[in-house]
Amino acid sequence: MDQIRSYADERLIVGCIHCAGRTETRDHVPSRILLDEPYPENLPVLPSCAECNTSFSLDEEYFACLVECARVGSVEAVERPKIKRIFAYSPMLAARLHQARTTTLFGDVIFSAENERVRNVVVKLARGHAAFELSQPLHHVPDSIRVAPLCTMQDDARNYFDTPPDVNIWPEVGSRAMQRLIVSSTPGTVCPGWVIVQHNRYRYLAVAEHSILIRIVVSEYLAGEAVWNDPYP
């Protein structure tokens, strides 16, 4: 992905992006478990404490495996080598996802997700993108979290989700989002676009106006959205 140096005030992002604590480690957002090798150059990296960084690992592993299984329709048919390796050293996770799989009377395959773990990962990702793109620390819980497979959306809903919103307020001066706007927006509008981290694997959208809106798409299958109505609670 194209890397842009942030010229926003460095004092905006201080401490761990998740808890504002110490910063012993660096956190990739998105996590590399959601991407394929070879990894894109210049992946977003943000400061994190060791406890927060470690605490998300199992949920992200579950999240990545769930998305792949749901995308292909079964545990056995997974295609990503990384997910195959996870199942090889964690057969219990493979069995857990196999048990979560059901087939409807119409032949549709459904995976019963552990929603709290899925939401936990979506919030983690959204918080990281807000910090990286908008220079906006968001340590509190978002006001709205939505997660759904793209294939379940009606056409109007899918178009709404995929279309970057027009806003009237510029992001933080010097932030990456503001720099992207300068080179991509049309006269008279402020229209931020999707940032593609890896084609067909991960993209995100970060918008700041009166609220903070973050949208993500994983493997062109799962869509997630987090909104903070009050960035400064």
Salt bridges, closest charged atoms under 4 A:
ASP9 OD2 - ARG11 NH2 2.78
GLU24 OE2 - ARG22 NE 3.93
ASP27 OD2 - HIS18 NE2 3.08
ASP27 OD1 - LYS124 NZ 3.30
ASP36 OD1 - ARG80 NE 2.83
ASP36 OD2 - ARG201 NH2 2.91
GLU37 OE2 - ARG85 NH2 3.61
ASP59 OD1 - ARG117 NE 2.66
GLU60 OE2 - LYS124 NZ 2.91
GLU68 OE2 - ARG71 NH2 3.11
GLU76 OE2 - HIS98 ND1 3.49
GLU79 OE1 - ARG71 NH2 3.12
GLU114 OE2 - ARG96 NE 2.72
GLU114 OE1 - ARG117 NH1 3.36
GLU133 OE1 - ARG180 NE 2.86
ASP162 OD2 - ARG158 NE 2.61
ASP162 OD1 - ARG203 NH2 3.28
GLU220 OE2 - ARG203 NE 2.69
GLU225 OE1 - ARG215 NE 2.81
